Amino acid sequence: MAIIKLIISFLLSFTQILVPIDAWLQSGGEESYFTEWSITDTFDEDDYIEIEKVPGEDFVVLNLADVQLDEEELYGDAGIYTEDLIRKLVAEKDPDLITLSGDNAWCSMAYLELIELMDSFGIPWAPVMGNHDGQGCPSEFWAAYNLASAENCLFQFGPKDMGYGNYIINITENDKIIHTFFMMDTHNSNEFTQEDGTVVEGYDHLWPNQLAWYEWAVEGIADLAGETVESTVIMHIPVFEIHEAWDSVNIEKDGYEFGIVDPDNTIGATGNVYENPCPAPVNNGFFDLCKELGSTKNIIFGHDHVNDCSVPYEGIRLTYAVKSGFGCYWEKDMIGGTTININSLGNASVHQHYYSLIENGWLISDN
């Protein structure tokens, strides 16, 4: 049965590989899918997606992180357990929006299967790209095209020359903007010049034009709303300050193995860091910009699969989203999802949710 499914999926994948190529040829190339943007543009309703919140009820966002199945995992136990986990999360958390914080899949067939699964819930869903998205696929454009073409997916290519998928979702209540989600692409890898002139290669992050676009949007949304609107940033690679944030609450200072975060819950930090965080090697200034503008109170990221700490740091909560799949590497006590609840004031609260597979049955350990 698994072999038959593999053959069918391969044929489906091959057919759908041709669709973006045909669209690319007919549209005049990849750049035609992106929008033109200038910092002198006036921010208006065409620059964001709007979702209306039910008054008096929390708006629930479920984030899935690093699903990241490859071909071999997709049709084995990892694929079965991952789909089961996602279905359980959606059924139990009953989200109004589902976000994916990157490294969504690691091959074209896994991408198509994931898109089909996400669309089947009939719930708006919004992914960002991770450093592995596009790998194992014909191209990152192919992955972006298929995301943007899905019926319930909110993914947009966004402004050109900023990567794939920089877009804005505004949550409204009674037609008033109360919370913003910035969906941003942190790219793959890059070379960086350090202060001493040394050139190093490492994971990339947000580019200068993305920071300018973010600032333009924060100020534009404030103009529309008549006040600075609280926001959450969803991206893949963590901000540079994750090291400082972790060091501020890590009780065990001798390394990253099994560190304990704030065991007495004195500042509201939770979780653990089981591996050295891997942001870009050079600080791009995004965190400082967030502090300066005063809008973003939560930054959600993935990338490091066995980290799940959520730490308030200098007025902004930095959260490793819980890994939501059995692809690549993972820790048995760190599988699940993350929810962001938005109240009627637009304030967000972040919650981590964990699931364990016990003798072919699921055991939830939730907080």
ABEGO torsion letter per residue (X at the ends): XAAAAAAAAAAAAAAAAAAAAAAAAAAGEAAAABBBBBAABBBBAAABBBBBBBBGBBBBBBBBBGAGBBAAAAABAAAAAAAAAAAAAAAAAGBABBBBAEGABABAAAAAAAAAAAAAAGBBBBBBBBAABGBGBABAAAAAAAAAABAABABBAEBBGAEBGBBBBBBBBGGBBABBBBBBBAEBBBBBBBAAGBBBBBBBBBBAAAAAAAAAAAAAAAAAAGBBBBBBBBBABBBAAAAAAAAAABABAAEABGBBBGAAGAAGBBEBBABBBBBBABBAGAAAAAAAAGABABBBBBGBAABABBBBBGGBBBBBBBBABABEBBBAAABEBBBBBBBAAGBBBBBBBBBBBBGGBBBBBBX
